[in-house]
Amino acid sequence: MSTPPIPPVPMTPMDYDSPDSLRDNMERATWLEFAAILLFLVGLFNVSDGLAALRDSQYVVNQVLFSNLHAWGWFFVIWGILQLVAAFAVYKGARWAVVLAVVTVFFNAVAHLSAAKTYPVWSITIVVLDVVIMYGLVVHSGRKAST
């Protein structure tokens, strides 16, 4: 006498109770992708602001906290390029890129606070984006727990 086969039970992401569930993995991956895209956007903003400062555009005002506008322009161009590289690497899953991204975003927030007197809305907007990027990278970049 043979027993009839047991039909498979479909599993959904909600059926997992372990901390390393499919749902948690999806949320972590989504946050990392979101942080990488925001980091890319902030990097583009920094490169464009730096180029505007280097070209003596009327877009930027020469009221910087210290040094001169051209020095800040070079700083933001180089910093923006570093952020673009980090964004691509975070999106591709490189572990070293998370550290580079957190460092660049942290110092980017500090640098933009120095322009808060001249451009308060823009500076606070960039600082808020930097904090959201840091949250996405620090909280959701942990290694997957072994099962």
MDAnalysis code that builds the backbone (N, CA, C; Angstrom):
import MDAnalysis as mda
import numpy as np

u = mda.Universe.empty(441, n_residues=147, atom_resindex=np.repeat(np.arange(147), 3), trajectory=True)
u.add_TopologyAttr("name", ["N", "CA", "C"] * 147)
u.add_TopologyAttr("resid", np.arange(1, 148))
u.add_TopologyAttr("resname", ["MET", "SER", "THR", "PRO", "PRO", "ILE", "PRO", "PRO", "VAL", "PRO", "MET", "THR", "PRO", "MET", "ASP", "TYR", "ASP", "SER", "PRO", "ASP", "SER", "LEU", "ARG", "ASP", "ASN", "MET", "GLU", "ARG", "ALA", "THR", "TRP", "LEU", "GLU", "PHE", "ALA", "ALA", "ILE", "LEU", "LEU", "PHE", "LEU", "VAL", "GLY", "LEU", "PHE", "ASN", "VAL", "SER", "ASP", "GLY", "LEU", "ALA", "ALA", "LEU", "ARG", "ASP", "SER", "GLN", "TYR", "VAL", "VAL", "ASN", "GLN", "VAL", "LEU", "PHE", "SER", "ASN", "LEU", "HIS", "ALA", "TRP", "GLY", "TRP", "PHE", "PHE", "VAL", "ILE", "TRP", "GLY", "ILE", "LEU", "GLN", "LEU", "VAL", "ALA", "ALA", "PHE", "ALA", "VAL", "TYR", "LYS", "GLY", "ALA", "ARG", "TRP", "ALA", "VAL", "VAL", "LEU", "ALA", "VAL", "VAL", "THR", "VAL", "PHE", "PHE", "ASN", "ALA", "VAL", "ALA", "HIS", "LEU", "SER", "ALA", "ALA", "LYS", "THR", "TYR", "PRO", "VAL", "TRP", "SER", "ILE", "THR", "ILE", "VAL", "VAL", "LEU", "ASP", "VAL", "VAL", "ILE", "MET", "TYR", "GLY", "LEU", "VAL", "VAL", "HIS", "SER", "GLY", "ARG", "LYS", "ALA", "SER", "THR"])
u.atoms.positions = np.array([
    [0.820, -1.160, 0.000],
    [0.000, 0.000, 0.000],
    [0.880, 1.246, 0.000],
    [0.672, 2.085, -0.960],
    [1.450, 3.313, -1.029],
    [0.583, 4.492, -0.593],
    [1.217, 5.417, 0.036],
    [0.478, 6.608, 0.479],
    [0.499, 7.638, -0.628],
    [-0.561, 8.374, -0.735],
    [-0.582, 9.401, -1.797],
    [0.438, 10.504, -1.480],
    [1.001, 11.099, -2.510],
    [1.987, 12.157, -2.270],
    [1.333, 13.378, -1.611],
    [2.084, 14.016, -0.783],
    [1.600, 15.224, -0.104],
    [1.841, 16.408, -1.037],
    [0.787, 17.152, -1.295],
    [0.973, 18.287, -2.208],
    [1.863, 19.347, -1.550],
    [2.664, 20.023, -2.358],
    [3.531, 21.060, -1.802],
    [2.709, 22.248, -1.296],
    [3.184, 22.820, -0.221],
    [2.522, 23.983, 0.359],
    [3.282, 25.227, -0.113],
    [2.596, 26.136, -0.791],
    [3.309, 27.334, -1.247],
    [3.726, 28.191, -0.047],
    [4.941, 28.700, -0.122],
    [5.461, 29.561, 0.934],
    [5.476, 30.995, 0.420],
    [5.068, 31.893, 1.241],
    [5.140, 33.312, 0.917],
    [6.167, 33.959, 1.831],
    [6.644, 35.147, 1.489],
    [7.616, 35.801, 2.377],
    [7.095, 36.004, 3.792],
    [5.792, 36.063, 3.983],
    [5.230, 36.264, 5.311],
    [5.309, 34.999, 6.165],
    [5.543, 33.834, 5.541],
    [5.560, 32.575, 6.279],
    [6.862, 32.342, 7.037],
    [7.880, 33.106, 6.771],
    [9.162, 32.906, 7.426],
    [9.177, 33.616, 8.773],
    [9.697, 32.957, 9.782],
    [9.785, 33.561, 11.099],
    [11.215, 33.926, 11.476],
    [12.202, 33.475, 10.707],
    [13.590, 33.741, 11.057],
    [13.938, 35.188, 10.724],
    [14.938, 35.763, 11.438],
    [15.330, 37.146, 11.156],
    [15.939, 37.315, 9.767],
    [16.379, 36.226, 9.168],
    [16.980, 36.285, 7.839],
    [15.975, 35.845, 6.780],
    [14.765, 36.263, 6.927],
    [13.712, 35.840, 6.011],
    [13.857, 36.520, 4.659],
    [13.130, 36.009, 3.727],
    [13.132, 36.565, 2.384],
    [12.657, 38.009, 2.406],
    [11.692, 38.290, 3.221],
    [11.162, 39.659, 3.322],
    [12.237, 40.625, 3.835],
    [12.994, 40.207, 4.854],
    [14.067, 41.053, 5.377],
    [15.157, 41.266, 4.331],
    [15.475, 40.213, 3.592],
    [16.478, 40.342, 2.535],
    [16.021, 41.298, 1.446],
    [14.740, 41.207, 1.089],
    [14.211, 42.104, 0.068],
    [14.226, 43.545, 0.560],
    [13.858, 43.757, 1.825],
    [13.859, 45.109, 2.373],
    [15.274, 45.669, 2.431],
    [16.232, 44.848, 2.840],
    [17.622, 45.296, 2.906],
    [18.131, 45.646, 1.512],
    [17.859, 44.819, 0.533],
    [18.311, 45.090, -0.831],
    [17.656, 46.344, -1.382],
    [16.392, 46.545, -1.084],
    [15.689, 47.734, -1.562],
    [16.269, 48.996, -0.944],
    [16.559, 48.975, 0.353],
    [17.153, 50.133, 1.011],
    [18.540, 50.430, 0.465],
    [19.331, 49.390, 0.212],
    [20.674, 49.606, -0.326],
    [20.611, 50.202, -1.730],
    [19.694, 49.721, -2.548],
    [19.534, 50.283, -3.890],
    [19.066, 51.729, -3.816],
    [18.135, 52.005, -2.911],
    [17.642, 53.367, -2.729],
    [18.763, 54.292, -2.272],
    [19.564, 53.833, -1.318],
    [20.694, 54.633, -0.833],
    [21.710, 54.867, -1.947],
    [21.960, 53.858, -2.771],
    [22.911, 54.013, -3.875],
    [22.396, 55.024, -4.897],
    [21.120, 54.988, -5.182],
    [20.547, 55.945, -6.143],
    [20.588, 57.363, -5.583],
    [20.240, 57.523, -4.301],
    [20.338, 58.845, -3.682],
    [21.778, 59.333, -3.638],
    [22.719, 58.441, -3.355],
    [24.125, 58.815, -3.330],
    [24.581, 59.259, -4.716],
    [24.124, 58.584, -5.753],
    [24.438, 58.985, -7.122],
    [23.886, 60.382, -7.401],
    [22.666, 60.641, -6.964],
    [22.038, 61.944, -7.169],
    [22.803, 63.042, -6.436],
    [23.165, 62.804, -5.182],
    [23.925, 63.785, -4.409],
    [25.302, 63.999, -5.032],
    [25.923, 62.940, -5.527],
    [27.202, 63.078, -6.214],
    [27.090, 63.954, -7.458],
    [26.015, 63.774, -8.224],
    [25.791, 64.627, -9.398],
    [25.573, 66.080, -8.980],
    [24.824, 66.289, -7.906],
    [24.631, 67.648, -7.397],
    [25.969, 68.280, -7.035],
    [26.826, 67.522, -6.359],
    [28.120, 68.056, -5.944],
    [29.011, 68.365, -7.138],
    [29.029, 67.499, -8.137],
    [29.838, 67.762, -9.327],
    [29.321, 69.010, -10.043],
    [28.019, 69.135, -10.189],
    [27.479, 70.313, -10.884],
    [27.708, 71.588, -10.081],
    [27.572, 71.526, -8.761],
    [27.865, 72.705, -7.933],
    [29.342, 73.066, -8.014],
    [30.211, 72.074, -7.989],
    [31.645, 72.330, -8.086],
    [32.026, 72.941, -9.416],
    [31.453, 72.433, -10.504],
    [31.748, 73.001, -11.823],
    [31.223, 74.427, -11.933],
    [30.061, 74.688, -11.350],
    [29.527, 76.056, -11.362],
    [30.445, 76.998, -10.590],
    [30.995, 76.543, -9.475],
    [31.914, 77.376, -8.696],
    [33.214, 77.607, -9.454],
    [33.705, 76.593, -10.153],
    [34.953, 76.743, -10.905],
    [34.796, 77.676, -12.101],
    [33.625, 77.718, -12.667],
    [33.381, 78.560, -13.849],
    [32.908, 79.962, -13.477],
    [32.927, 80.282, -12.185],
    [32.474, 81.601, -11.702],
    [31.056, 81.916, -12.166],
    [30.205, 80.931, -12.074],
    [28.810, 81.093, -12.476],
    [28.092, 82.037, -11.520],
    [27.076, 82.686, -12.011],
    [26.252, 83.548, -11.170],
    [25.330, 82.724, -10.274],
    [25.332, 81.424, -10.488],
    [24.513, 80.498, -9.703],
    [24.993, 80.409, -8.266],
    [26.292, 80.512, -8.070],
    [26.852, 80.412, -6.730],
    [27.350, 81.772, -6.272],
    [27.340, 81.987, -4.981],
    [27.766, 83.243, -4.388],
    [29.118, 83.024, -3.719],
    [29.994, 83.978, -3.838],
    [31.329, 83.856, -3.270],
    [31.328, 84.278, -1.802],
    [30.523, 83.609, -0.999],
    [30.488, 83.821, 0.444],
    [30.679, 82.466, 1.115],
    [31.891, 81.999, 1.082],
    [32.186, 80.693, 1.666],
    [32.759, 80.867, 3.060],
    [32.675, 79.802, 3.841],
    [33.111, 79.853, 5.237],
    [34.614, 80.121, 5.347],
    [35.417, 79.443, 4.539],
    [36.857, 79.672, 4.524],
    [37.390, 79.344, 3.144],
    [38.595, 79.750, 2.856],
    [39.254, 79.570, 1.576],
    [38.552, 80.421, 0.518],
    [38.550, 79.958, -0.730],
    [37.877, 80.719, -1.779],
    [36.942, 79.815, -2.570],
    [36.205, 80.428, -3.479],
    [35.183, 79.692, -4.221],
    [35.780, 78.610, -5.114],
    [36.949, 78.876, -5.693],
    [37.573, 77.873, -6.563],
    [38.033, 76.651, -5.768],
    [38.531, 76.859, -4.567],
    [38.936, 75.718, -3.733],
    [37.718, 74.864, -3.393],
    [36.621, 75.506, -3.050],
    [35.393, 74.755, -2.766],
    [34.881, 74.067, -4.022],
    [35.048, 74.718, -5.163],
    [34.632, 74.095, -6.423],
    [35.384, 72.813, -6.690],
    [36.718, 72.846, -6.517],
    [37.509, 71.632, -6.706],
    [37.146, 70.571, -5.683],
    [36.917, 71.008, -4.437],
    [36.523, 70.055, -3.398],
    [35.245, 69.327, -3.797],
    [34.228, 70.069, -4.231],
    [32.955, 69.430, -4.551],
    [33.008, 68.604, -5.831],
    [33.840, 68.978, -6.788],
    [33.990, 68.145, -7.989],
    [34.621, 66.803, -7.616],
    [35.722, 66.857, -6.869],
    [36.407, 65.616, -6.474],
    [35.524, 64.786, -5.552],
    [34.878, 65.445, -4.600],
    [33.999, 64.741, -3.661],
    [32.827, 64.115, -4.398],
    [32.263, 64.823, -5.347],
    [31.152, 64.282, -6.130],
    [31.561, 63.072, -6.949],
    [32.758, 63.107, -7.519],
    [33.252, 61.954, -8.290],
    [33.442, 60.752, -7.363],
    [33.993, 60.979, -6.169],
    [34.116, 59.887, -5.192],
    [32.745, 59.306, -4.846],
    [31.761, 60.167, -4.696],
    [30.414, 59.686, -4.377],
    [29.804, 58.912, -5.535],
    [30.071, 59.329, -6.758],
    [29.563, 58.586, -7.913],
    [30.176, 57.190, -7.984],
    [31.484, 57.111, -7.742],
    [32.160, 55.803, -7.733],
    [31.583, 54.927, -6.624],
    [31.408, 55.511, -5.439],
    [30.856, 54.747, -4.312],
    [29.425, 54.295, -4.613],
    [28.641, 55.147, -5.257],
    [27.252, 54.786, -5.572],
    [27.202, 53.585, -6.514],
    [28.016, 53.601, -7.564],
    [28.053, 52.468, -8.485],
    [28.494, 51.194, -7.769],
    [29.510, 51.316, -6.922],
    [30.026, 50.131, -6.235],
    [29.025, 49.605, -5.207],
    [28.332, 50.483, -4.488],
    [27.301, 50.029, -3.542],
    [26.192, 49.322, -4.299],
    [25.805, 49.878, -5.422],
    [24.742, 49.262, -6.224],
    [25.143, 47.871, -6.716],
    [26.440, 47.702, -7.007],
    [26.935, 46.397, -7.450],
    [27.199, 45.447, -6.293],
    [27.162, 45.927, -5.040],
    [27.300, 45.058, -3.884],
    [28.677, 45.003, -3.261],
    [29.567, 45.928, -3.583],
    [30.915, 45.921, -3.014],
    [30.865, 46.362, -1.553],
    [31.469, 45.578, -0.667],
    [31.469, 45.880, 0.770],
    [32.295, 47.119, 1.085],
    [33.429, 47.318, 0.396],
    [34.283, 48.472, 0.660],
    [33.578, 49.769, 0.315],
    [32.657, 49.713, -0.628],
    [31.975, 50.922, -1.081],
    [31.048, 51.487, -0.015],
    [30.533, 50.627, 0.856],
    [29.664, 51.113, 1.930],
    [30.444, 52.030, 2.861],
    [31.667, 51.641, 3.182],
    [32.510, 52.470, 4.056],
    [32.841, 53.793, 3.363],
    [33.246, 53.731, 2.096],
    [33.546, 54.947, 1.346],
    [32.318, 55.848, 1.255],
    [31.164, 55.252, 1.014],
    [29.939, 56.037, 0.887],
    [29.574, 56.725, 2.199],
    [29.671, 56.010, 3.306],
    [29.325, 56.608, 4.601],
    [30.276, 57.752, 4.921],
    [31.556, 57.576, 4.659],
    [32.534, 58.647, 4.937],
    [32.259, 59.861, 4.064],
    [32.031, 59.651, 2.771],
    [31.796, 60.795, 1.883],
    [30.490, 61.500, 2.211],
    [29.477, 60.749, 2.578],
    [28.189, 61.368, 2.905],
    [28.283, 62.145, 4.214],
    [29.002, 61.603, 5.183],
    [29.161, 62.297, 6.463],
    [29.850, 63.644, 6.258],
    [30.993, 63.639, 5.566],
    [31.714, 64.885, 5.358],
    [30.988, 65.809, 4.387],
    [30.180, 65.253, 3.496],
    [29.367, 66.079, 2.617],
    [28.334, 66.866, 3.423],
    [27.735, 66.222, 4.411],
    [26.770, 66.922, 5.265],
    [27.444, 68.060, 6.020],
    [28.633, 67.814, 6.539],
    [29.371, 68.862, 7.253],
    [29.732, 69.998, 6.300],
    [30.185, 69.669, 5.095],
    [30.554, 70.702, 4.125],
    [29.349, 71.541, 3.715],
    [28.202, 70.909, 3.549],
    [27.019, 71.669, 3.152],
    [26.462, 72.506, 4.293],
    [26.726, 72.113, 5.517],
    [26.322, 72.964, 6.638],
    [27.105, 74.273, 6.637],
    [28.304, 74.270, 6.054],
    [29.075, 75.509, 5.995],
    [28.446, 76.522, 5.042],
    [27.592, 76.079, 4.142],
    [26.912, 76.981, 3.207],
    [25.491, 77.297, 3.652],
    [25.146, 76.950, 4.868],
    [23.770, 77.138, 5.333],
    [23.376, 78.612, 5.422],
    [24.331, 79.490, 5.645],
    [24.019, 80.922, 5.717],
    [23.624, 81.461, 4.349],
    [24.314, 81.005, 3.305],
    [24.068, 81.505, 1.958],
    [22.881, 80.811, 1.290],
    [22.815, 79.500, 1.401],
    [21.759, 78.705, 0.774],
    [21.106, 77.796, 1.816],
    [20.262, 78.322, 2.694],
    [19.749, 77.496, 3.796],
    [18.868, 76.329, 3.337],
    [17.976, 76.551, 2.405],
    [17.061, 75.479, 1.981],
    [17.841, 74.382, 1.266],
    [18.741, 74.770, 0.356],
    [19.535, 73.791, -0.381],
    [20.433, 72.993, 0.566],
    [21.073, 73.679, 1.492],
    [21.979, 73.010, 2.418],
    [21.247, 72.007, 3.294],
    [20.110, 72.404, 3.828],
    [19.342, 71.500, 4.691],
    [18.804, 70.330, 3.869],
    [18.403, 70.577, 2.630],
    [17.927, 69.490, 1.763],
    [19.023, 68.457, 1.542],
    [20.237, 68.911, 1.248],
    [21.347, 67.979, 1.019],
    [21.703, 67.238, 2.305],
    [21.670, 67.934, 3.440],
    [21.978, 67.278, 4.719],
    [20.940, 66.189, 5.012],
    [19.672, 66.469, 4.750],
    [18.621, 65.464, 4.975],
    [18.840, 64.266, 4.050],
    [19.157, 64.510, 2.788],
    [19.450, 63.402, 1.869],
    [20.647, 62.597, 2.359],
    [21.668, 63.293, 2.851],
    [22.844, 62.593, 3.378],
    [22.488, 61.705, 4.563],
    [21.629, 62.190, 5.441],
    [21.226, 61.390, 6.604],
    [20.421, 60.162, 6.159],
    [19.548, 60.321, 5.179],
    [18.773, 59.175, 4.670],
    [19.710, 58.150, 4.029],
    [20.709, 58.630, 3.305],
    [21.691, 57.719, 2.699],
    [22.457, 56.974, 3.783],
    [22.899, 57.704, 4.815],
    [23.623, 57.048, 5.913],
    [22.753, 55.999, 6.586],
    [21.485, 56.303, 6.800],
    [20.586, 55.322, 7.406],
    [20.502, 54.071, 6.541],
    [20.263, 54.252, 5.257],
    [20.144, 53.106, 4.368],
    [21.394, 52.264, 4.314],
    [22.550, 52.917, 4.361],
    [23.808, 52.171, 4.272],
    [24.181, 51.501, 5.582],
    [24.036, 52.212, 6.688],
    [24.494, 51.666, 7.970],
    [23.541, 50.602, 8.494],
    [22.258, 50.853, 8.445],
    [21.293, 49.919, 9.035],
    [21.079, 48.699, 8.146],
    [21.087, 48.875, 6.838],
    [20.694, 47.783, 5.951],
    [21.844, 47.171, 5.165],
    [23.079, 47.467, 5.508],
    [24.184, 46.882, 4.757],
    [24.831, 45.722, 5.475],
    [24.253, 45.285, 6.584],
    [24.828, 44.179, 7.346],
    [24.886, 42.903, 6.537],
    [25.810, 42.057, 6.906],
    [25.943, 40.784, 6.193],
    [24.761, 39.889, 6.487],
    [24.461, 39.087, 5.507],
    [23.398, 38.115, 5.662],
    [23.814, 37.060, 6.671],
    [22.940, 36.786, 7.630],
    [23.251, 35.775, 8.645],
    [23.267, 34.386, 8.015],
    [24.172, 33.547, 8.457],
    [24.248, 32.190, 7.900],
    [23.126, 31.355, 8.479],
    [22.568, 30.479, 7.652],
    [21.446, 29.645, 8.081],
    [21.907, 28.269, 8.459],
])
